[in-house]
């Protein structure tokens, strides 16, 4: 925590987007053999790298909209860049009802089936 500047410190800097890119590339490289040659290693690596970097960058953009701000220029400058006007803590959500839970389970199952079909794991 303290080494990286605490909450919204080093892992919320522009440097962390590069780290997300590298981690995404490694994941793509490790998963490529599971596609049995359908997706070449280069395609998997670049796709996962770009997705991870874009996802992390969007996380930083949204966090920057809150008043807490972030250390976007860490480790060069260890000061928070002030954020925007959106409150950090939305009201606590109401407890999930059984119907909502079942709908969420159905959506998760559909996504998992789509993923399995994409990689040819279904008959």
ChimeraX attribute file (.defattr): number of C-alpha atoms within 10 A of each C-alpha:
attribute: neighborCount
match mode: 1-to-1
recipient: residues
	/A:1	10
	/A:2	8
	/A:3	7
	/A:4	16
	/A:5	18
	/A:6	12
	/A:7	13
	/A:8	19
	/A:9	23
	/A:10	22
	/A:11	22
	/A:12	26
	/A:13	20
	/A:14	17
	/A:15	14
	/A:16	19
	/A:17	22
	/A:18	16
	/A:19	16
	/A:20	22
	/A:21	23
	/A:22	19
	/A:23	17
	/A:24	22
	/A:25	25
	/A:26	17
	/A:27	16
	/A:28	20
	/A:29	20
	/A:30	13
	/A:31	16
	/A:32	19
	/A:33	14
	/A:34	13
	/A:35	15
	/A:36	11
	/A:37	9
	/A:38	13
	/A:39	15
	/A:40	13
	/A:41	18
	/A:42	13
	/A:43	14
	/A:44	23
	/A:45	23
	/A:46	18
	/A:47	15
	/A:48	23
	/A:49	24
	/A:50	18
	/A:51	15
	/A:52	22
	/A:53	21
	/A:54	15
	/A:55	15
	/A:56	21
	/A:57	19
	/A:58	13
	/A:59	13
	/A:60	21
	/A:61	15
	/A:62	14
	/A:63	19
	/A:64	22
	/A:65	17
	/A:66	17
	/A:67	15
	/A:68	18
	/A:69	22
	/A:70	27
	/A:71	25
	/A:72	23
	/A:73	17
	/A:74	20
	/A:75	15
	/A:76	8
	/A:77	10
	/A:78	15
	/A:79	15
	/A:80	17
	/A:81	15
	/A:82	14
	/A:83	16
	/A:84	14
	/A:85	11
	/A:86	14
	/A:87	11
	/A:88	12
	/A:89	7
	/A:90	7
	/A:91	7
	/A:92	6
	/A:93	6
	/A:94	6
	/A:95	7
	/A:96	8
	/A:97	8
	/A:98	9
	/A:99	9
	/A:100	11
	/A:101	11
	/A:102	11
	/A:103	11
	/A:104	12
	/A:105	12
	/A:106	12
	/A:107	12
	/A:108	12
	/A:109	12
	/A:110	12
	/A:111	12
	/A:112	12
	/A:113	14
	/A:114	14
	/A:115	13
	/A:116	13
	/A:117	12
	/A:118	12
	/A:119	14
	/A:120	13
	/A:121	12
	/A:122	10
	/A:123	5
